Amino acid sequence: MKLIHYFFNNKIFFIFILSFILFISKWYHFIFIQKNIEVEFLFNFIADGKYWIPYIKFISELNLNYSYDPFIENLKILPIPLGSLFLYSIFFKFINLYSLILIELFATFFFLVIFFKILNKITNQNNSILFSLILISLPKLIFFFDINFHYIVNTLENFYSERPHRPIFSNLFFYLSIYFLLKELFEKNLNRKNFYYLSFFMGLTFSSFYYFFLILLTSLIFVIFYKNKKNLVFFLKSEYLTLVKSFLLFLLASTPFIINLILHESDVSKSAGLINNNLDRKLNIINYYINVFFNIKFVSILIFTTLLFLLFGNKENKTVMLFYVIFISSILSPLIFFTASPKTGLVYHFNNNIILCLFLFFVFSGTVLFFKYIKINFKICYMLIFFVICFNIFSNIKENNQNQLNLDSNKKSKEFIIITDKINEDFSNKLKNFALLTFDTNFMIWGILKNFKYINILNHMWTPKTYEMIEEDLIKNFKFLNLNKKDLEIFLKNSFQEWRYFNQNLGELFGYRYQANSLVTKNYDEFENEKIKNFIKSSPPNLNQQIAITKKERNRIISLFDSNIDYNFRKPEMIIINLDKDFLKKTSINEDTYCIKFKGNFYSLYYLKKTMKCN
């Protein structure tokens, strides 16, 4: 009985048990059944979470400038969101890819604790646990009820998921900073210890996802003014030392990221969407947001939220007040950023943040309204907690089974396993001296994890090469595979996919270098035809994920192929060809130099003969 009493009264321990149940119900199939961990994360991970795995490895090795090229040294470093990835890297140092599994247990626990603490400002501890569980369960509703409504899906995915680096830790630091802001708002005088915590976690937020930082900074300024509106000058004079210490703590948390930004390769940050923000672009974006904010739908939402704030955001309900301020700050943040910053970020992130902050406001104002009229006793509360946990277990089992069915029926992943098993068996620990040539993203990540010394061509994210170097890699590997100019034209071809123009080949190799919309596409830029040109030039600035190459750029790259430049080239020990990529269909590999070790429906594997005798 004492154990049961402790279990129910020690809420943090109780939350950890709930977190463990959620965690184990998701990963039981992997923990208790022998699985290929590389396939699990490369073919069965959350959204595009696999793209962040190389970063985690690089940070764990304290090396951010691998060239994977025998002819290139002393590159600048990669720009990496260090704040949201360093925890992964600490665990990765000891348990490798299993760190991605273990970290989810702690992330789930911290999410529940943070929202338990925030909700505890509104209701009692038992109700706070229940509603925290409901919040973390909301994204699972997407899968369970097969919801396809874009705004709901996008909002809940941005609210919380286990995808590295965002939203798992970037959001946790954001929510934790909100909690300390809320604590400060409830304090009559400045709570120095709380303010120090807030400053530190704002630094981690800045290092993770600077879009959130602007919202927090604007909200913090409001809190300071609100609490000291009658004696602001006195506050600044009396607490200047606290403010200086807080700023130093912010720098402590954010300095590694700031140094990273100073020393990084600028072409890589351009590939991540950062471009020069000239006057024309600033006016373009501001005009875009004026149209958005004065749209009748947005004005209606703003009026409705303001009425809710006026009804519930009084001195007794400071939680509603703060989340209203956070929502307003999310509206102001893109205007502040694009007006002041010399660089443009990805506009759609700001838009997603506005929707997320609106969602948070509705959640907490709705919670206040709910508990104003409805009381939940102890027994009903724990019965509901039980049902929510059961829903999560059932949902996780359903999702796991579906994912496993998808993986088992994925012939591409089976061929991936055959090839990687064959390479591991044939070469074992020799891979550190070998080179790999592949245009397949999964094999690139696998090659990085297996410590290949050289990788002939890489996704823009994982090596701080300049655009010129990447173009050289593209041309010399095309020529090595005996591909021709028409194959390169196929590689560069623009195509319309669902709601945008998108070239996956360019996206993987150059990122956002060729994003195409009314913000970055110049009036004189030409495309294959008028249809593409008109669509792109009428695309709003938030359509950052549209990738299309202009005729001028396409012709420039093709001219490189036609040139007689003698590129330095080291023959790779292994070649893996994607048989389902159109531009690789005419690949011709010298049979005197290489032998084929495997050929399936999706991949073919070649060994350099002098490295391995062919059967």
Secondary structure, DSSP 8 states (H G I E B T S, - for coil): -HHHHHHHH-HHHHHHHHHHHHHHHHHHHHHSS---HHHHHHHSSSTTGGGGHHHHHHHHTT-------TT-----B----HHHHHHHHHHHHHHTTHHHHHHHHHHHHHHHHHHHHHHTTTS-HHHHHHHHHHHHHHHHHHHHTT---HHHHHHHHHH--S-TTTTHHHHHHHHHHHHHHHHHHH-SS--HHHHHHHHHHHHHHHHH-HHHHHHHHHHHHHHHHHHTSSSHHHHHHHTHHHHHHHHHHHHHHHHHHHHHHHHB-HHHHHHTT-EE--HHHHHHHHHHHHHHHTSHHHHHHHHHHHHHHHHH-SGGGHHHHHHHHHHHHHHHHHHHHHHH-SEE--HHHHHHHHHHHHHHHHHHHHHHHHHHH----HHHHHHHHHHHHHHHHHHHHHHHHHHHHHHHT-HHHHHHHHHHHHHHHHHGGGGGG-EEEE--HHHHHHHHHTT-SEESS--GGGS---HHHHHHHHHHHHHHTT--HHHHHHHH---EETTEE--HHHHHHHGGGGB-STTTS-TT---SSHHHHHHHHTS-TT-TT-B---HHHHHHHHHHHHS---------SEEEEETT-GGGTT----TTTEEEEEE-SSEEEEEETTTS---
